Amino acid sequence: MSPFIAEFLGTLILILLGTSVVANVTLPATHAQKQGSPFLMITTGWAWAVFCGVALAAPYSGAHLNPAVSLGLVLAGRFDAQMLPIYLAAQMAGAIAGAALTYIFYWMHIRLQGDEAAIRGCFCNAPALTSVPHNLFSEALATAVLVGVALFLAGPKLEIVGQTTRVVGLGSVGALPVALLVWGIGLSLGGTTGYAINPARDLAPRLVYVLFRGKKAEADWSYAWIPVVGPLLGAALVGLLYSIFIG
């Protein structure tokens, strides 16, 4: 499997399962919604979504599944910058496909939801309290924790085995530590913005939401840049610090 296909499929699984757990506890008439919608279920669902995505992609691409992670690793000197565009394209394409599958899977329940903001919330993030500086800081710090800890879990690098190019990295020590890392971030730092910590995780599903909802969509574009810029800033800072003091 090529790194592009691995990142595409891994990100697809990540977004499909992650957005679906939010839909499951939010939309009317689902079994989970009838029993309440605990934040713990959402954070756990996202953690296992990460586990599945990493387990699938790790042997073939290093399982970044996140443009911020890829950027941070490049700046840390732990990943080939020439492969960055390939990874970003695969991650965005996979996230779009995963979000689209979630919408199709839950479309009957989406029709029963009269609150457009709740529908949007199945796909993308919104702040608990609106403050541009604080929301940006929240996303940057949570992503800095993600990338910083991940750098010590495994050091991504490019390996040439015979005629085969293989990228190993975040998932090379197993998917479980990465899943537990994301779970911990969600439980501790997820209460302010919903912890996108991944530009593809928010932007791609937001685009899918707008595409499927059409004129009904309330995309909240005034906030949409924060889950993109915040994670990139946090990852870039950690990557640079790692390259200066450790790399």
Secondary structure, DSSP 8 states (H G I E B T S, - for coil): --HHHHHHHHHHHHHHHHHHHHHHHHSTT-HHHHT---HHHHHHHHHHHHHHHHHHHHHHH----SHHHHHHHHHTTSS-GGGHHHHHHHHHHHHHHHHHHHHHHTHHHHHH---HHHHHHTTS---SS--HHHHHHHHHHHHHHHHHHHHHH---EEEEETTEEEEE-GGGG-HHHHHHHHHHHHHHH-TTT-----HHHHHHHHHHHHHHHGGG----HHHHTHHHHHHHHHHHHHHHHHHHHT-
